[in-house]
Amino acid sequence: MTPSGFLHGDVNRSPPIPVWSFSSSSASSSSSRSIIAIPTTMRKPPLPPTRPQSCNRPSPVIFIFTEPNFRTGGLKRKGRPRQTSPCATPDKSTSPSPKQTPSSSPATMAQSGGGGGGVLDLERHFAFYGAYHSNPVNVFIHALFVWPIFLTALLLLHLAAPSLHAAAVGAAVYGAFYVSLDRRSGAVAAVLCFLCWAASAALAARLGYSVGCKVVLITQLFCWTMQFIGHGVFEKRAPALLDNLVQAFLMAPYFVLLEILHKFSGYEPYPGFHANVQKLIDAKRKEWEDKKAKKRT
C-alpha cells in the first residue's frame, strides 16, 4: 500500500486528507482500490440526543425527594437523587404529597380551641366565656357589675388578707395576664386593675375594717344576684363559673372590656378575631344544645 496523493477538502476547516491506494492481482482479475484515511481529530462528534417535538420541557432535571422533619422544623432528604427523562411523568406513588392541613370547620376549631392552644390562647378563652354570654341583656348586666365585683374583692384583700401586699399581687397577676393575651387592650385592662387597686386601698383606709366588710358583703351579694338573674332569665344557661371557676374569674373583667371596646370603637386584637371567636361560640353553643336535647329525650 502506497500513498497516491491527498484529498483536499475545505482549506479553511481541515488539512488535506491522505489517500492510500493498493492493487491486488489474481488469476481472474486485477483491480486497484483506494482507501481514504480520516484522522480521528476530524471526525464529527456524536450529535446530542434529540427530544421529541411534542416535549416542551427543559433538559433533564434531577429530582430530590424530601419529607418534613418535625424534629428540626425543616426538610430532610428521602432516598437517593434520581434522574428522569424530561418527558417522563412523575410517579404519583413516589411523588411527595402536599402538606395536609387540619380542617378549619367550627366544630374542629372548637375542639382545638381556635388558636394554638395553651394558657395564652385568647380565642379559646374568649369563646369559652362568650358561649355563656350571648344574650345582649346578660352581656349588659355583666358590663355593669363585673368590675365592681373585682374592686370589692381587692377591698376585701386589703381588709382581711394576712399580707399587706395581697391586693397588689392580685391586681398585678390579672394585669399581667391580660397584657400577655393582647398588648393594647391588655394594657387598658392592666390600667383598670391598677385603678381598682388604688381605689380599694383608699376605701380600706377610709372605711375601716367593720364598715369596709359590710360594703364588700352588700356589693358582692347585689352584683352576683344581678348576674344570676341575667343567666337565668335572659341567657337561660348556668354561669361559666360552674364549669370552669378559675377561667371564669380570670376572663370576666377582660371579656367585659373587650366587648365594650368592640362595640364602641370596633376594636379587635387582630383582624378577623371576632369572626373566628363567633364561629367557636356558635359551635360550642350548638354542642351544648345537642347535649341538652339528648338529656330531654
C-alpha positions, 0 to 999 in steps of 0.5 A: 500500500502506497500513498497516491496523493491527498484529498483536499477538502475545505482549506479553511476547516481541515488539512488535506486528507491522505489517500492510500491506494493498493492493487491486488492481482489474481488469476481472474482479475486485477483491480486497484482500490483506494482507501481514504484515511480520516484522522480521528481529530476530524471526525464529527462528534456524536450529535446530542440526543434529540427530544421529541417535538411534542416535549416542551420541557427543559433538559433533564432535571434531577429530582430530590425527594424530601419529607418534613422533619418535625424534629428540626422544623425543616426538610430532610432528604428521602432516598437517593437523587434520581434522574428522569427523562424530561418527558417522563411523568412523575410517579404519583406513588413516589411523588411527595404529597402536599402538606395536609392541613387540619380542617378549619370547620367550627366544630374542629376549631372548637375542639382545638380551641381556635388558636394554638392552644395553651394558657395564652390562647385568647380565642379559646378563652374568649369563646369559652366565656362568650358561649355563656354570654350571648344574650345582649341583656346578660352581656349588659348586666355583666358590663355593669357589675363585673368590675365592681365585683373585682374592686370589692374583692381587692377591698376585701384583700386589703381588709382581711388578707394576712399580707399587706401586699395581697391586693397588689399581687392580685391586681398585678397577676390579672394585669399581667395576664391580660397584657400577655393575651393582647398588648393594647387592650391588655394594657387598658385592662392592666390600667383598670386593675391598677385603678381598682387597686388604688381605689380599694386601698383608699376605701380600706383606709377610709372605711375601716375594717367593720364598715369596709366588710359590710360594703364588700358583703352588700356589693358582692351579694347585689352584683352576683344576684344581678348576674344570676338573674341575667343567666337565668332569665335572659341567657337561660344557661348556668354561669361559666363559673360552674364549669370552669371557676378559675377561667371564669374569674380570670376572663370576666373583667377582660371579656367585659372590656373587650366587648365594650371596646368592640362595640364602641370603637370596633376594636379587635386584637387582630383582624378577623378575631371576632369572626373566628371567636363567633364561629367557636361560640356558635359551635360550642353553643350548638354542642351544648344544645345537642347535649341538652336535647339528648338529656330531654329525650 
